[in-house]
Amino acid sequence: MFGKRDQAAVREDHAPPPASSGAPAIATRPQRVEPIVIEERVATPAAAPAPAKAAGPKATNGLDQLRAAQGAPPTTHVVREQSDYYHATKTTIFNALLNTIDLSQLAQLDLKAAAEEIRDIVAELVAIKNVSMSVSEQEHLVQDIINDVLGYGPLEPLLARDDIADIMVNGAHRVFIEVGGKVQLTNVRFRDNLQLMNICQRIVSQVGRRVDESSPICDARLPDGSRVNVIAPPLALDGPTLTIRKFKKDKLTMKNLVDYMSISPEGARVLGVIGACRCNVVISGGTGSGKTTLLNTMTAFIDPTERVVTCEDAAELQLQQPHVVRLETRPPNLEGQGAVTMRDLVKNCLRMRPERIIVGEVRGPEAFDLLQAMNTGHDGSMGTLHANSPREAISRIESMITMGGYGLPSKTIKEMIVGSVDVVIQAARLRDGSRRITHITEVIGLEGDVIVTQDLFVYEISGEDSDGKVIGKHRSTGIGRPRFWDRARYYGLERELAEALDAAE
């Protein structure tokens, strides 16, 4: 079906390989092919004793030496370590496959049927090329080539793992992952920078974006919502750089955060009241501190009858309510026209009759429009921003409004913040890689030119254990009646709030 030459032509050039009826035709050129031997090393889990091996030449790729220099286990978290022979064979088979199949016809099939076609062709190519490999090695080869043609190539095994939080590709031959809060080097690599660039273009084109020399920076997302950033040459000197912030397949809940000790049970109950009684919330934290995850868990307390509009640069939020409108910004086209900014989306939200507006990340003049929305009947709106403390988060909001060129006096901006923001929740990533909610802080008011805040919960570090894990606990500051008490009473939640605060003391 996909062959450029018929089966008879193949049999003239080669001995007839064992093939099932209906196998796709394959085109190959007459040539003398020496057997190719595959050497593939599989990573051994740390808990299992590695079998003894005869002494042999040391690895020439330097990956194990770098792991040793980092103090990391040699191949504990590596998906599969592959030799140079494997990659050379894969390249040979892949190139022969591209000369054999008709990509335009292949694109008309669904993924399952296309994968079966490719599997049959690769199996026949392996037989024709006299490649010497075991059944399991051949299966790995076939799956890798299917991933190259239909999926994301070498990234597929990494994307399938739910324990990986980040995938960082620094050129074709350097791929790092984050597992358990620690960054580790893997043996996953691409054929060359061209293959990596093709996969980057495949990812961003799915959401109507592009990445090339004229537009070398791009934010995108995977179908599951995982955030993707690509920066390509000439800005990236060592080849395309791809960063993927993965989302877990199972959406985290507040109970999960309690189980992970990110927040105490009493603090979780207070957060539930804050979300349900429609307090305006700003979630603050550094990069990788879990802001988006926390925002997702907070949205679980939104009433199903409320209309929610979300605004994001790359759609990541996974709201479960039935009445949700998701909006996403758009970069400019080749002529530099047609860009839709975050501020455009937030301003348009006000015309869509929302009951809550959720901004994925506030990083510019849209902060002014979000504060306006919070203070004009859209109670319960939420947003995230980068800051290292609640006090710094408030200062950043003021700075972003000032950078917008509104020309407002500093005191007017501070009055807007006090009248709009009810609670600042601070998330942090600690030195051992764990993520904690370190502050639940409410905005009290304005005294002179100073915004007054008070902490309801704080996370106090007391030391670390023998494994280097940070030891600490969440402590209530003893505030008997927070400022949003009347709002909680309006929604019939004052009893729940009082019990949570009493239990935390």
TAJO-V767324 format. One record per residue. N is the residue number from 1. PHI is phi in degrees with one decimal (999 if undefined). OMEGA is omega in radians with two decimals (NA if undefined). BURIAL is # if it has 24 or more other ideal C-beta (glycine too) atoms within 12 Angstrom, else .. Layout:
N PHI OMEGA BURIAL
N PHI OMEGA BURIAL
This chain:
1 999 -3.05 #
2 -108.1 -3.07 #
3 -78.4 3.05 #
4 -89.0 3.03 #
5 -129.1 -3.09 .
6 -83.3 -3.05 .
7 -65.8 -3.12 #
8 -63.9 3.13 .
9 -63.4 3.13 .
10 -64.8 -3.08 #
11 -70.2 3.03 .
12 -70.4 -3.09 .
13 -87.2 -3.01 .
14 -139.5 2.99 #
15 -65.7 -3.06 .
16 -67.1 3.11 .
17 -77.9 3.06 #
18 -67.5 -3.11 .
19 -139.4 3.10 #
20 -79.1 3.13 .
21 -64.6 3.13 .
22 83.4 3.13 .
23 -66.0 -3.11 #
24 -67.6 -3.12 #
25 -72.2 -3.09 #
26 -128.7 3.12 #
27 -106.6 3.07 #
28 -137.0 -3.13 #
29 -102.7 3.11 .
30 -61.8 3.10 .
31 -162.3 3.09 .
32 -89.0 -3.04 .
33 -114.6 3.06 .
34 -84.5 3.10 .
35 -59.2 3.12 .
36 -108.8 -3.11 #
37 -97.6 -3.12 .
38 -99.9 3.03 #
39 -118.2 -3.07 .
40 -133.6 -3.14 #
41 -106.6 -3.11 #
42 -101.9 -3.13 .
43 -62.5 3.14 #
44 -99.3 3.10 .
45 -57.4 -3.07 .
46 -62.9 -3.06 .
47 -75.5 -3.07 .
48 -99.8 3.13 .
49 -66.9 -3.14 .
50 -78.8 3.12 .
51 -67.6 -3.13 .
52 -68.0 -3.13 .
53 -125.4 3.08 .
54 -69.6 -3.14 .
55 -64.2 -3.11 .
56 -148.0 3.14 .
57 -66.2 -3.14 .
58 -72.8 3.11 .
59 -63.1 -3.10 .
60 -98.7 -3.09 .
61 -86.0 3.03 .
62 77.9 -3.07 .
63 -72.0 3.13 #
64 -64.8 3.12 #
65 -63.6 3.13 .
66 -67.5 3.09 .
67 -60.7 3.13 #
68 -62.9 3.11 .
69 -65.4 3.12 .
70 -79.2 -3.07 .
71 77.6 -3.11 .
72 -97.4 3.06 #
73 -58.5 -3.02 .
74 -54.7 -3.07 #
75 -141.1 -3.05 #
76 -62.9 -3.06 #
77 -107.9 3.12 #
78 -78.4 -3.11 #
79 -63.5 3.03 #
80 -162.4 -3.13 #
81 -85.0 -3.03 #
82 -123.2 -3.10 #
83 -81.4 3.07 #
84 -64.7 3.10 #
85 -61.8 -3.13 .
86 -60.0 -3.11 #
87 -66.2 3.10 #
88 -64.7 3.11 .
89 -66.0 3.14 #
90 -61.1 3.11 #
91 -62.5 3.14 #
92 -62.4 -3.12 #
93 -66.3 -3.11 #
94 -63.6 3.13 #
95 -64.1 3.09 .
96 -64.6 3.12 #
97 -63.5 -3.13 #
98 -64.1 3.10 #
99 -77.9 -3.04 .
100 -102.5 -3.00 #
101 -89.0 3.03 #
102 -101.0 -3.03 #
103 -64.3 -3.13 .
104 -66.3 3.08 .
105 -74.7 3.13 .
106 -63.1 -3.11 #
107 -67.2 -3.13 .
108 -82.8 -3.13 .
109 -90.9 2.99 .
110 -74.8 -3.02 .
111 -60.8 -3.09 .
112 -66.1 -3.13 .
113 -67.2 3.12 .
114 -64.2 3.12 #
115 -63.0 3.12 #
116 -66.6 3.10 #
117 -62.0 -3.14 #
118 -63.6 3.13 #
119 -59.5 -3.13 #
120 -64.9 -3.11 #
121 -66.5 -3.12 #
122 -64.0 3.11 #
123 -60.4 3.14 #
124 -71.6 3.09 #
125 -64.4 3.11 #
126 -60.9 3.12 #
127 -67.9 -3.12 #
128 -66.1 -3.08 #
129 -80.4 -3.14 #
130 57.4 3.12 .
131 -76.0 -3.13 #
132 -95.6 3.14 .
133 -158.3 3.11 #
134 -77.8 3.14 .
135 -62.8 -3.12 .
136 -66.2 3.11 .
137 -65.6 3.10 #
138 -65.1 3.12 #
139 -64.6 3.07 .
140 -61.3 3.14 #
141 -61.9 -3.14 #
142 -60.9 -3.10 #
143 -65.2 3.11 #
144 -63.1 -3.13 #
145 -69.8 3.06 #
146 -60.1 3.10 #
147 -62.2 3.14 #
148 -65.1 -3.05 #
149 -82.0 -2.99 #
150 -108.4 -3.04 #
151 -118.5 -3.09 #
152 -108.0 3.03 #
153 60.7 -3.10 #
154 -61.9 3.14 #
155 -75.3 -3.02 #
156 -56.5 3.12 #
157 -62.6 3.11 #
158 -70.8 3.13 #
159 -66.5 -3.12 #
160 -76.1 -3.11 .
161 -85.4 -3.08 #
162 -86.1 -3.12 .
163 -88.7 3.14 .
164 -91.8 -3.13 #
165 -93.3 -3.11 #
166 -138.8 3.00 #
167 -120.7 -3.08 #
168 -124.0 -3.10 #
169 -104.5 3.14 #
170 -105.9 -3.06 #
171 84.8 -2.98 #
172 -68.7 -2.96 #
173 -115.5 -3.13 #
174 -134.3 -3.13 #
175 -124.9 3.11 #
176 -112.5 3.05 #
177 -133.6 3.01 #
178 -111.2 3.11 #
179 -128.6 3.13 #
180 61.9 3.10 .
181 84.3 -3.12 #
182 -116.6 3.14 #
183 -89.6 -3.10 #
184 -134.4 3.09 #
185 -84.7 3.11 #
186 -116.0 3.06 #
187 -94.3 3.09 #
188 -68.9 3.10 #
189 -149.3 3.13 #
190 -98.6 -3.13 #
191 -61.4 3.09 #
192 -166.1 -3.12 .
193 -67.0 3.10 #
194 -66.7 3.09 .
195 -63.1 3.11 #
196 -61.5 -3.14 #
197 -65.6 3.11 #
198 -61.8 3.13 #
199 -68.9 3.08 #
200 -60.8 3.12 #
201 -65.9 3.11 #
202 -64.6 -3.13 #
203 -68.4 -3.02 #
204 -73.1 3.14 #
205 -68.0 3.13 .
206 -66.5 3.12 .
207 -112.0 3.04 #
208 72.2 3.12 .
209 -121.1 -3.08 #
210 -141.4 3.05 #
211 -141.6 3.12 #
212 -159.5 -3.09 .
213 -64.9 3.14 .
214 -78.7 3.09 .
215 -136.4 -2.95 #
216 -82.1 3.13 #
217 -118.3 -3.10 #
218 -150.4 2.97 #
219 -107.1 -3.12 #
220 -148.6 3.13 #
221 -150.3 3.02 #
222 -88.4 -3.14 #
223 -57.4 3.14 .
224 -85.5 3.12 .
225 97.0 3.13 #
226 -60.7 -3.06 #
227 -83.7 -3.08 #
228 -127.5 2.99 #
229 -127.9 3.13 #
230 -126.2 2.97 #
231 -131.8 -2.96 #
232 -111.6 3.02 #
233 -58.5 0.16 #
234 -85.2 3.14 .
235 -72.8 3.08 .
236 -92.9 -2.96 #
237 -76.1 -3.05 .
238 -102.5 -3.12 .
239 106.9 -3.13 #
240 -56.4 3.11 #
241 -115.4 -3.07 #
242 -119.8 3.12 #
243 -126.5 -3.12 #
244 -121.7 3.00 #
245 -95.2 -3.00 #
246 -78.9 3.01 #
247 -104.6 3.05 #
248 -67.2 -3.14 #
249 -65.4 3.11 .
250 -95.8 -3.11 .
251 -66.8 -3.13 .
252 -73.4 3.08 #
253 -116.5 3.12 #
254 -62.6 3.09 #
255 -63.6 3.09 .
256 -62.5 3.12 .
257 -64.1 3.07 #
258 -67.2 3.13 .
259 -62.0 3.12 .
260 -82.3 -3.14 #
261 63.3 3.03 #
262 -72.1 3.11 #
263 -150.6 3.10 #
264 -77.1 3.11 #
265 -57.1 3.14 #
266 -68.4 3.08 #
267 -63.1 3.11 #
268 -63.6 3.12 #
269 -66.1 3.10 #
270 -65.1 3.09 #
271 -62.6 3.09 #
272 -62.9 3.10 #
273 -66.4 3.13 #
274 -60.0 3.14 #
275 -70.9 -3.07 #
276 -77.3 -3.08 #
277 -91.4 2.97 #
278 62.1 2.95 #
279 -76.6 3.04 #
280 -80.2 -2.94 #
281 -122.6 2.95 #
282 -116.9 3.11 #
283 -101.7 -3.03 #
284 -115.4 3.10 #
285 171.2 3.09 #
286 -82.8 3.13 #
287 -64.6 3.11 .
288 74.4 -3.11 #
289 -86.5 3.11 #
290 98.6 -3.11 #
291 -64.5 -3.11 #
292 -66.6 3.08 #
293 -61.2 3.13 #
294 -65.0 3.10 #
295 -62.5 3.09 #
296 -61.1 -3.13 #
297 -68.7 3.13 #
298 -66.8 -3.13 #
299 -68.9 3.11 #
300 -66.4 -3.12 #
301 -92.3 3.08 #
302 -75.4 -3.13 #
303 -64.2 -3.11 .
304 -60.3 -3.10 .
305 -83.7 -3.07 .
306 -83.9 3.07 #
307 -90.8 -3.06 #
308 -117.6 3.06 #
309 -119.3 3.13 #
310 -109.6 3.10 #
311 -127.4 -3.08 #
312 -145.2 2.99 #
313 -73.6 3.02 #
314 -134.3 -2.98 #
315 -59.2 3.14 #
316 -118.9 -3.03 #
317 -64.4 -3.10 #
318 -123.9 -3.13 #
319 -73.1 -3.09 #
320 -103.3 -3.13 .
321 -70.6 -3.10 #
322 -76.2 -3.04 .
323 -117.3 -3.09 .
324 -125.8 3.04 #
325 -112.3 -3.09 #
326 -106.1 3.13 #
327 -119.0 -3.09 #
328 -140.3 3.13 #
329 -68.5 -3.14 #
330 -135.9 3.11 #
331 -76.8 3.12 #
332 -70.9 3.11 .
333 -83.6 -3.10 .
334 -60.2 3.14 .
335 -87.0 -3.12 .
336 78.9 -3.12 .
337 -112.0 2.99 .
338 84.8 3.13 .
339 -69.6 3.04 .
340 -120.2 -3.05 .
341 -88.9 3.10 #
342 -62.0 3.12 #
343 -64.8 3.09 #
344 -59.9 -3.13 .
345 -66.0 -3.11 #
346 -64.2 3.11 #
347 -65.1 3.13 #
348 -69.6 3.11 .
349 -56.0 -3.07 #
350 -64.5 3.12 #
351 -97.6 -3.05 .
352 -106.8 3.12 #
353 53.5 3.10 .
354 -80.1 2.96 #
355 -99.4 3.00 #
356 -137.8 3.03 #
357 -116.1 -3.14 #
358 -121.4 -3.14 #
359 -104.3 -3.06 #
360 -58.5 3.09 #
361 -154.5 3.13 #
362 -94.3 -3.12 #
363 -141.3 -3.10 #
364 -159.8 -3.07 #
365 -61.4 3.11 #
366 -63.0 3.08 #
367 -58.6 3.13 #
368 -63.6 -3.11 #
369 -67.6 3.10 #
370 -66.3 3.09 #
371 -63.5 3.09 #
372 -60.7 3.14 #
373 -65.7 -3.13 #
374 -61.1 -3.03 #
375 -103.7 -3.10 .
376 -129.4 3.02 .
377 96.9 3.11 .
378 -110.6 -3.13 #
379 -60.6 -3.14 #
380 90.6 3.10 #
381 -71.9 -3.07 #
382 -139.5 3.06 #
383 -162.6 3.09 #
384 -119.9 3.05 #
385 -154.4 -3.14 #
386 -89.9 3.05 #
387 -165.8 -3.05 #
388 -101.0 3.11 .
389 -161.9 3.10 #
390 -59.8 3.13 #
391 -63.7 3.12 #
392 -68.0 3.11 #
393 -62.4 3.12 #
394 -65.0 3.10 #
395 -64.4 3.14 #
396 -67.1 3.08 #
397 -59.9 3.13 #
398 -62.6 -3.13 #
399 -66.2 -3.13 #
400 -65.4 3.09 #
401 -67.7 3.13 #
402 -64.1 3.14 #
403 -66.8 3.12 .
404 -71.9 3.07 #
405 77.2 -3.11 .
406 -79.1 3.11 .
407 72.0 -3.13 .
408 -84.7 3.06 .
409 -62.3 -3.11 .
410 -59.6 -3.11 .
411 -67.7 3.11 .
412 -63.7 3.12 .
413 -63.8 3.14 #
414 -64.8 3.08 #
415 -64.8 3.08 #
416 -63.6 -3.14 #
417 -62.6 -3.13 #
418 -63.6 -3.12 #
419 -78.3 -3.05 .
420 -110.6 -3.03 #
421 -89.9 3.11 #
422 -97.4 -3.01 #
423 -137.6 2.99 #
424 -114.9 3.11 #
425 -108.5 -3.08 #
426 -102.1 3.06 #
427 -109.8 -3.11 #
428 -144.7 3.01 #
429 -106.1 -3.06 #
430 -80.4 -3.02 #
431 -67.3 3.10 .
432 -90.0 3.12 .
433 92.9 3.14 #
434 -76.3 -3.13 #
435 -113.4 -3.10 #
436 -134.1 2.93 #
437 -87.6 -2.97 #
438 -91.7 -3.14 #
439 -143.8 2.83 #
440 -117.8 -2.95 #
441 -123.1 3.07 #
442 -107.2 3.13 #
443 -89.3 -3.02 #
444 -90.4 -3.06 #
445 174.5 -3.08 .
446 -123.9 3.05 .
447 -117.4 -3.04 .
448 68.6 3.10 .
449 -110.6 -3.08 .
450 -115.9 3.05 .
451 -80.3 -3.08 #
452 -96.2 3.09 .
453 -128.2 3.02 #
454 -142.2 -3.12 #
455 -85.0 3.01 #
456 -93.8 3.10 #
457 -134.4 3.03 #
458 -135.3 3.08 #
459 -104.1 -3.10 #
460 -110.5 3.12 .
461 -89.0 -3.13 .
462 -107.6 3.14 .
463 157.0 3.09 .
464 -146.2 -3.12 .
465 -88.6 -3.06 .
466 -67.3 3.12 .
467 -91.1 -3.14 .
468 84.5 3.12 .
469 -80.1 -3.13 .
470 -70.0 3.09 #
471 -107.5 3.12 .
472 -167.6 3.11 #
473 -151.4 3.06 .
474 -86.3 -3.08 #
475 -127.6 3.03 #
476 -77.7 3.14 #
477 -82.9 3.06 #
478 85.0 3.08 .
479 -69.7 -3.06 #
480 -72.2 -3.09 .
481 -140.2 -3.12 .
482 -68.1 -3.07 #
483 -64.6 -3.12 #
484 -86.7 3.13 #
485 -60.2 -3.12 #
486 -62.9 3.10 .
487 -66.3 3.10 #
488 -63.4 3.12 #
489 -67.0 3.11 .
490 -60.0 3.13 .
491 -95.2 3.09 #
492 72.4 -3.08 .
493 -116.0 -3.09 #
494 -66.5 3.13 .
495 -67.8 3.10 .
496 -60.8 -3.14 #
497 -67.5 -3.13 #
498 -63.8 -3.14 .
499 -65.6 3.13 .
500 -67.1 3.13 #
501 -68.3 3.12 #
502 -66.3 -3.12 .
503 -68.5 -3.10 .
504 -82.9 -3.09 #
505 -78.2 NA .
